[in-house]
Amino acid sequence: MTQQTTQKSPATRTARQVFAIAQRNGKSYWIRIGAAFINQDGSETVLLDALPVTGRMQIRSAAENGKPDAPPAS
């Protein structure tokens, strides 16, 4: 007998948002560049729509309203 596993679609997993942080004129701008999902084994899958120029990213949990947790003030 073979064991069949079912994977949850990204919409039903715990979603996190991925941001690149750009510094311009002394201010920080958070640019959403993708999403991350926590897998059943605790690992994460990261899906990027863009790459940060600096190579620096922030991954934040999404709040109930779909907006990210508040980034730190700059």
C-alpha positions in Angstrom: 0.0 0.0 0.0 1.4 3.4 -0.9 1.1 6.4 1.4 -0.3 9.4 -0.3 0.5 12.8 1.2 -1.5 15.9 0.7 0.2 19.3 0.7 -1.6 22.4 1.7 -1.8 25.2 -0.8 0.1 28.4 0.1 -3.2 30.1 0.9 -3.9 27.7 3.7 -0.3 27.7 5.2 1.0 30.2 7.7 2.0 33.0 5.5 4.8 35.5 6.1 5.8 38.5 4.0 9.3 39.1 2.6 10.6 42.7 2.3 13.7 44.4 0.9 14.7 47.5 2.8 15.9 50.4 0.7 17.6 53.4 2.2 16.9 56.7 0.4 17.4 60.3 1.7 17.9 59.1 5.2 14.6 57.1 5.3 13.9 53.4 5.1 11.4 52.1 2.6 10.0 48.6 2.9 9.3 47.0 -0.4 7.4 43.7 -0.5 9.2 41.2 -2.7 7.6 37.9 -1.9 6.1 35.5 0.6 7.3 32.7 2.9 5.4 29.7 4.2 6.2 27.5 7.2 6.1 23.8 6.2 4.8 20.9 8.3 8.4 19.9 9.2 9.2 23.5 10.5 11.3 24.4 7.4 10.3 27.4 5.3 9.6 27.9 1.6 10.4 31.4 0.4 8.9 32.6 -2.9 10.5 35.8 -4.3 9.1 38.0 -7.0 12.2 40.2 -7.0 15.7 40.2 -5.5 17.0 42.9 -3.1 19.9 44.8 -4.6 21.7 44.9 -1.2 21.0 41.2 -0.5 19.2 42.1 2.7 15.7 40.9 3.4 13.2 40.9 6.3 10.7 38.1 6.8 7.7 39.1 8.9 4.6 37.4 10.0 1.4 38.8 8.4 -1.2 40.2 10.8 -4.8 39.2 10.6 -5.6 42.2 8.3 -3.0 41.0 5.8 -0.6 43.8 6.6 2.8 42.9 8.1 3.7 43.4 11.7 4.9 47.0 12.1 8.5 47.5 11.0 10.7 49.3 13.3 10.7 53.1 13.1 13.7 54.6 11.2 
